[in-house]
Amino acid sequence: MSLPSTDTVVGYPDGDVVSTGTVVHVEPLPDGRAAVILDRTAFHPVDPVWPDQPADTGSIAVDGASRPVVDAVVGATDGTVLHVGDAPVRTGTEGWTFVVCHLVDDATGLEPGTPVTVTVDADQRHALSAGHTACHLASLALNEALAGLWTKEVAVDGRGNPNFDQLAITSSRILPFGSVDEYRIGKSLRKKGFAAAELAGRIAEVQAAANARLAAWVAAGAEVPVAIVRDGDGLGERRRWRADLPDGVVEIPCGGTHLRSLAELDGIAVALDLAEAEGALALTMRTTATPA
């Protein structure tokens, strides 16, 4: 069976939750499941390189008979082998083909050339999209709230503030209507000019400032449209989250799903927790998005 030679066309950046496609490859897996690859899909897969947003849940149907998709992961091939969820390269690397692998317990009837329909759980998608949108906005608000603790020039975010989020983040998890982001403040960050010693005494001030900024953005509501800008329709193409904030347009590289407007939320709030962690400081930001 030949391996896919073109990227999966993905509809989730546009908010699609239903799509029709054709099976192009079925890869048996060691655990007895199978990875079904389509020419196009609405399913958002988890990316093993930066697995912040979980995969969509939903189903795949053939001739009206539906079966669950138990997971969806990014697959990659250089034409010799298909890596299912464990590619040795980043998504988008030149010379590789990137596909959405729909994992099913039973691939009977899903031979190459078979037309299928995939349906995503729209409620879960919406909840994760809200969480991801809130996560990006929270990172921008945190950067602004921490701007006064920098003593040297460093890389800045799309709003011109020192990009603490990019420089210190170690993990990010998107949750339904929220997220958890972990940051490490160690020797390297202090050398870059971050006044770590002052943070503990100002953590309440930083949290309040971030929440005030988030409240102002949410209050703008429908005046803050959100979109995904992409270079092409394939899974391996570069995609960017864009928000038209009151003080300017901001773009952040992102492969996840998002809301279309802040009018879909009643509020976004963050809670910050600072702790000692093996010679460094560990900052945790928990973000909560309240649906409208």
GUTIVO-230039 format. One line per 5 residues: number of its first residue (from 1); for each residue x, y, z of N, C-alpha, C. Coordinates in steps of 0.05 Angstrom, whole numbers. Example, Ala and Ser with C-alpha at 12.3 -4.5 7.8 and 13.67 -1.06 7.14 Angstrom:
1	264 -114 156 246 -90 156 264 -66 156 ~ 257 -45 142 273 -21 143 258 1 157
//
This chain:
1	17 -24 0 0 0 0 18 25 0 ~ 14 43 -19 31 66 -21 24 86 1 ~ 45 101 9 42 121 30 32 148 18 ~ 19 164 34 9 190 25 32 207 14 ~ 26 222 -7 47 239 -19 40 269 -18
6	16 275 -8 7 303 -4 -4 306 24 ~ -1 330 35 -12 336 62 -42 334 62 ~ -53 326 85 -82 327 89 -92 355 88 ~ -113 360 73 -126 386 72 -143 388 97 ~ -138 409 114 -152 411 140 -172 434 140
11	-196 429 151 -217 449 152 -221 461 179 ~ -208 449 200 -212 460 227 -203 488 231 ~ -182 498 217 -175 526 221 -198 545 214 ~ -216 537 196 -239 553 189 -264 547 206 ~ -260 530 226 -282 523 244 -299 500 235
16	-292 486 214 -307 463 204 -309 441 225 ~ -333 430 229 -337 407 247 -348 383 232 ~ -354 386 207 -363 363 190 -348 366 163 ~ -339 343 152 -326 344 126 -330 317 112 ~ -328 318 86 -328 293 70 -300 290 58
21	-291 266 55 -265 261 44 -263 232 33 ~ -239 226 24 -234 199 13 -211 187 28 ~ -213 161 35 -191 147 47 -168 144 28 ~ -144 152 36 -121 150 19 -101 129 29 ~ -103 122 55 -84 102 67 -95 93 93
26	-90 67 100 -97 56 126 -72 42 137 ~ -63 51 160 -39 40 172 -46 23 197 ~ -42 -3 196 -46 -20 219 -27 -12 241 ~ -36 -11 266 -19 -4 289 -13 -28 306 ~ 9 -28 321 16 -51 338 -5 -58 359
31	-21 -39 368 -40 -45 389 -67 -55 377 ~ -68 -61 351 -92 -71 339 -110 -50 327 ~ -105 -25 333 -121 -4 321 -110 2 293 ~ -122 21 279 -113 29 253 -114 59 251 ~ -94 71 236 -94 99 230 -105 104 202
36	-128 117 200 -141 122 175 -135 150 166 ~ -124 152 142 -116 178 131 -134 185 108 ~ -145 210 109 -163 220 88 -149 242 72 ~ -160 248 49 -149 270 33 -155 297 46 ~ -178 298 61 -186 323 75 -202 316 100
41	-201 333 120 -215 327 145 -220 352 161 ~ -241 351 178 -247 373 197 -233 367 223 ~ -222 343 227 -211 335 253 -185 350 260 ~ -184 361 284 -159 372 294 -143 351 309 ~ -119 345 300 -103 324 313 -84 336 334
46	-75 319 353 -55 329 372 -28 327 359 ~ -12 348 363 15 349 351 35 340 373 ~ 50 319 369 68 309 390 90 328 397 ~ 98 346 379 119 365 384 111 386 405 ~ 87 396 403 76 415 422 47 408 427
51	42 387 444 15 376 448 -2 392 467 ~ -5 418 462 -20 434 481 -50 429 479 ~ -61 428 454 -90 424 451 -96 395 445 ~ -114 382 461 -121 354 455 -135 351 428 ~ -135 327 418 -148 321 393 -179 324 396
56	-191 330 373 -221 329 372 -231 301 378 ~ -255 299 387 -269 273 388 -292 274 368 ~ -300 250 359 -321 249 340 -323 222 326 ~ -332 222 301 -337 196 288 -330 198 258 ~ -328 174 246 -324 172 218 -345 153 207
61	-358 160 185 -381 145 175 -376 136 146 ~ -384 111 141 -383 100 114 -411 89 107 ~ -423 99 86 -449 89 78 -469 91 101 ~ -467 113 116 -486 117 138 -479 103 164 ~ -460 84 163 -452 70 187 -429 84 201
66	-433 93 225 -413 109 239 -398 93 260 ~ -373 101 264 -356 89 285 -340 111 298 ~ -333 108 324 -318 129 338 -289 131 327 ~ -280 156 327 -251 161 323 -240 163 352 ~ -224 144 360 -215 143 388 -192 162 394
71	-179 172 373 -158 192 376 -151 203 349 ~ -137 225 348 -128 236 323 -100 249 328 ~ -81 241 312 -53 250 316 -41 258 290 ~ -20 274 291 -6 282 267 12 258 258 ~ 11 252 233 29 232 221 47 245 201
76	70 234 197 90 245 178 104 223 163 ~ 110 228 138 125 208 122 144 222 103 ~ 168 210 100 187 219 80 186 202 55 ~ 164 186 53 160 168 30 169 140 35 ~ 183 135 58 193 108 63 178 94 86
81	170 110 106 155 99 129 136 121 139 ~ 114 112 151 95 131 163 99 131 193 ~ 105 154 204 107 158 233 80 168 243 ~ 68 152 260 41 159 270 44 170 299 ~ 44 197 301 46 210 327 73 211 338
86	94 203 324 121 203 334 141 212 313 ~ 134 232 297 151 241 275 177 252 286 ~ 200 247 272 226 257 281 231 286 273 ~ 211 299 260 214 326 250 190 342 258 ~ 193 369 258 171 386 264 151 387 241
91	126 391 247 106 394 226 112 417 208 ~ 112 412 182 119 432 163 147 430 152 ~ 163 411 162 190 408 152 190 401 122 ~ 207 415 107 208 410 78 217 382 72 ~ 205 370 52 212 343 43 195 321 57
96	178 329 75 160 311 89 131 316 82 ~ 115 296 84 86 298 81 73 295 108 ~ 54 312 114 41 312 141 11 307 138 ~ 2 288 154 -26 278 151 -40 276 178 ~ -66 277 177 -82 272 201 -88 242 202
101	-80 230 224 -85 201 228 -109 198 246 ~ -132 188 236 -156 183 251 -153 155 262 ~ -151 151 288 -147 125 300 -174 112 306 ~ -178 88 295 -203 73 299 -196 45 309 ~ -215 33 324 -211 6 334 -216 -14 311
106	-233 -8 293 -239 -26 271 -240 -11 245 ~ -222 -18 226 -221 -4 200 -235 -19 178 ~ -252 -39 185 -267 -54 165 -283 -35 147 ~ -280 -38 121 -295 -21 102 -282 5 96 ~ -259 10 108 -245 36 103 -221 32 85
111	-225 20 62 -204 16 43 -198 42 28 ~ -173 45 18 -167 68 1 -187 72 -22 ~ -195 96 -26 -215 103 -46 -243 104 -36 ~ -247 97 -10 -274 97 2 -281 126 10 ~ -305 136 1 -314 162 11 -325 160 39
116	-319 180 56 -328 179 84 -336 207 92 ~ -350 208 115 -357 233 128 -347 233 156 ~ -333 254 165 -325 255 192 -341 278 206 ~ -348 272 231 -363 291 247 -349 295 274 ~ -344 320 280 -330 328 305 -351 335 326
121	-345 328 351 -361 337 373 -359 367 375 ~ -380 381 367 -379 410 365 -377 424 392 ~ -390 413 412 -389 425 439 -360 424 451 ~ -347 400 447 -320 399 457 -302 417 442 ~ -305 418 415 -289 436 399 -292 465 409
126	-317 473 413 -322 501 422 -308 506 449 ~ -310 487 467 -298 491 494 -267 493 492 ~ -255 476 476 -226 478 472 -217 503 457 ~ -233 511 438 -228 535 423 -228 560 441 ~ -248 560 459 -249 582 479 -225 581 497
131	-217 558 506 -193 555 523 -168 564 509 ~ -165 558 483 -141 565 468 -140 595 462 ~ -163 607 455 -164 635 451 -157 650 477 ~ -168 642 499 -163 654 525 -133 651 532 ~ -121 628 526 -93 624 532 -75 644 518
136	-80 649 492 -64 668 477 -67 697 489 ~ -92 704 495 -96 731 506 -84 733 534 ~ -85 712 549 -73 713 576 -43 716 574 ~ -30 703 555 -1 706 552 7 734 545 ~ -9 747 528 -4 775 521 -8 794 545
141	-29 788 560 -34 804 584 -12 800 605 ~ -3 776 608 19 770 627 44 785 619 ~ 51 783 593 75 798 583 74 827 591 ~ 51 840 587 48 868 593 51 873 623 ~ 38 855 639 39 859 668 67 856 680
146	84 840 666 111 835 676 132 854 663 ~ 123 871 645 142 888 630 160 904 647 ~ 151 913 670 167 930 687 188 915 703 ~ 189 889 701 209 873 715 233 866 697 ~ 234 877 673 257 872 656 276 896 657
151	302 890 659 323 910 660 340 911 635 ~ 335 892 617 350 891 591 330 888 568 ~ 339 894 544 322 890 521 322 860 513 ~ 299 849 508 296 822 499 276 821 476 ~ 271 798 465 251 795 444 224 805 454
156	208 818 437 182 828 445 160 813 431 ~ 136 815 443 113 802 430 100 821 410 ~ 77 813 399 64 829 378 54 856 388 ~ 53 860 414 45 886 425 68 903 434 ~ 92 893 430 116 908 437 126 904 465
161	114 885 480 123 880 508 144 857 508 ~ 162 858 527 181 835 530 166 809 531 ~ 175 790 514 159 765 511 167 744 532 ~ 158 750 557 163 731 579 151 703 572 ~ 128 703 560 114 677 554 132 660 536
166	143 672 515 160 657 496 186 649 509 ~ 198 666 525 224 661 537 224 642 560 ~ 202 640 575 202 624 599 184 600 599 ~ 167 597 579 147 575 581 160 548 578 ~ 150 529 594 159 501 592 137 482 583
171	112 489 589 90 472 580 64 489 579 ~ 46 480 562 20 493 560 -1 471 555 ~ -23 472 570 -44 453 566 -70 468 562 ~ -83 462 539 -109 474 534 -131 457 545 ~ -149 469 561 -171 454 574 -197 465 563
176	-219 451 567 -245 463 561 -249 489 576 ~ -252 511 562 -255 538 573 -233 545 592 ~ -208 538 585 -186 547 601 -160 535 592 ~ -139 541 608 -112 530 602 -95 532 627 ~ -73 517 626 -53 518 648 -26 521 634
181	-11 542 641 15 548 629 36 548 651 ~ 58 534 646 80 532 666 104 547 655 ~ 117 563 673 140 578 666 163 573 686 ~ 187 572 675 211 569 693 227 594 692 ~ 233 605 716 248 629 719 274 622 732
186	295 616 716 320 607 726 343 627 720 ~ 367 616 721 391 633 718 392 646 690 ~ 384 631 669 386 642 642 367 666 639 ~ 343 664 650 324 686 648 334 710 664 ~ 346 705 687 356 728 703 379 741 688
191	396 726 674 417 738 659 407 755 636 ~ 383 747 626 371 763 604 359 789 614 ~ 359 792 641 349 818 653 323 816 667 ~ 313 792 673 287 791 688 293 792 718 ~ 280 811 731 284 815 760 268 795 776
196	277 771 777 262 749 790 258 754 819 ~ 278 766 832 276 771 861 253 789 869 ~ 244 805 850 221 823 857 194 811 852 ~ 193 789 838 167 778 829 149 770 853 ~ 161 756 873 144 747 895 129 769 908
201	142 792 912 129 814 925 109 829 908 ~ 109 823 882 92 838 864 72 819 849 ~ 70 794 858 54 775 843 24 783 843 ~ 14 793 866 -14 801 867 -18 825 848 ~ 1 843 847 -1 866 828 -1 857 799
206	17 838 793 19 828 766 -7 814 758 ~ -18 798 775 -44 784 770 -66 804 765 ~ -68 824 782 -89 844 779 -86 860 753 ~ -62 866 745 -57 881 720 -65 864 696 ~ -57 838 696 -65 821 674 -95 818 672
211	-108 815 695 -137 811 694 -152 837 685 ~ -140 860 692 -152 885 683 -150 887 653 ~ -128 880 641 -124 881 612 -144 862 599 ~ -146 837 609 -164 818 598 -193 827 599 ~ -201 839 621 -228 849 624 -234 871 603
216	-214 887 598 -218 909 578 -221 897 550 ~ -206 876 544 -208 864 517 -235 850 514 ~ -244 836 535 -270 822 533 -293 842 531 ~ -290 865 545 -310 885 544 -314 897 516 ~ -292 896 500 -293 905 473 -310 886 455
221	-312 861 464 -331 842 452 -328 838 422 ~ -350 844 408 -351 840 379 -331 857 364 ~ -320 877 377 -300 894 364 -273 880 363 ~ -271 856 375 -245 841 374 -250 815 359 ~ -250 816 332 -252 791 317 -226 775 319
226	-229 749 318 -206 731 319 -206 713 295 ~ -183 707 284 -182 691 259 -157 674 259 ~ -157 654 241 -132 639 235 -124 647 207 ~ -100 656 204 -88 663 178 -69 641 171 ~ -72 630 147 -55 608 139 -44 611 111
231	-21 599 106 -8 601 80 -20 582 60 ~ -34 561 69 -47 542 51 -65 524 66 ~ -78 505 52 -98 488 65 -86 462 77 ~ -61 456 71 -49 431 81 -41 432 110 ~ -41 409 123 -34 407 151 -6 418 157
236	12 415 138 40 424 143 44 454 138 ~ 24 468 129 27 497 123 27 513 149 ~ 41 535 148 43 553 171 16 566 176 ~ 8 568 202 -17 581 210 -11 600 233 ~ -27 622 234 -23 642 254 -50 651 265
241	-51 653 292 -75 664 305 -73 694 304 ~ -95 708 297 -95 737 295 -118 748 310 ~ -113 769 326 -134 783 340 -132 813 335 ~ -154 825 328 -155 854 323 -161 868 350 ~ -141 870 367 -144 882 393 -147 912 390
246	-159 925 410 -164 954 408 -139 971 403 ~ -115 960 412 -90 976 408 -74 965 384 ~ -85 947 368 -71 938 344 -75 908 339 ~ -67 900 316 -70 872 308 -46 856 319 ~ -52 832 330 -31 815 340 -33 788 327
251	-10 776 319 -9 749 308 10 732 324 ~ 2 707 328 18 687 342 18 661 327 ~ 41 649 320 41 623 307 25 603 323 ~ 7 588 310 -10 569 325 -24 550 306 ~ -25 525 315 -38 504 299 -65 495 310
256	-75 509 330 -99 499 344 -125 511 332 ~ -146 509 348 -172 520 340 -180 542 359 ~ -197 560 349 -203 585 364 -231 595 359 ~ -240 613 378 -265 627 374 -262 647 351 ~ -284 658 342 -283 677 320 -285 706 331
261	-294 709 356 -297 736 367 -297 734 397 ~ -288 755 410 -289 756 440 -318 760 449 ~ -336 766 431 -364 768 439 -375 741 448 ~ -361 720 442 -369 693 451 -362 687 480 ~ -349 707 493 -341 703 521 -352 725 539
266	-358 718 564 -366 738 584 -342 747 600 ~ -321 731 600 -298 739 616 -275 720 612 ~ -251 731 618 -226 715 619 -211 724 644 ~ -202 705 660 -187 713 684 -164 693 688 ~ -143 703 700 -119 687 706 -114 686 736
271	-103 664 745 -94 661 773 -65 652 771 ~ -47 667 785 -19 662 784 -9 649 811 ~ 8 629 808 20 616 831 50 614 827 ~ 65 623 847 94 623 846 105 604 867 ~ 125 587 859 136 568 878 166 564 872
276	181 554 892 209 547 888 210 520 873 ~ 230 517 855 232 493 840 261 488 831 ~ 276 473 848 303 465 841 321 488 832 ~ 325 507 850 342 530 844 330 550 825 ~ 305 548 819 291 567 802 264 573 814
281	250 591 800 222 596 807 204 584 786 ~ 182 572 795 162 561 777 137 578 779 ~ 129 590 757 105 606 756 84 590 740 ~ 61 587 753 38 574 740 16 594 735 ~ 6 595 710 -16 612 704 -40 595 696
286	-61 597 711 -86 582 705 -106 602 694 ~ -115 597 670 -133 616 656 -161 603 654 ~ -181 619 660 -209 610 658 -225 629 640 ~ -239 617 621 -256 632 602 -285 626 609 ~ -301 647 612 -329 644 618 -345 648 593
291	-361 628 584 -375 631 559 -398 651 561 ~ -404 664 539 -426 684 539 -453 670 541
//
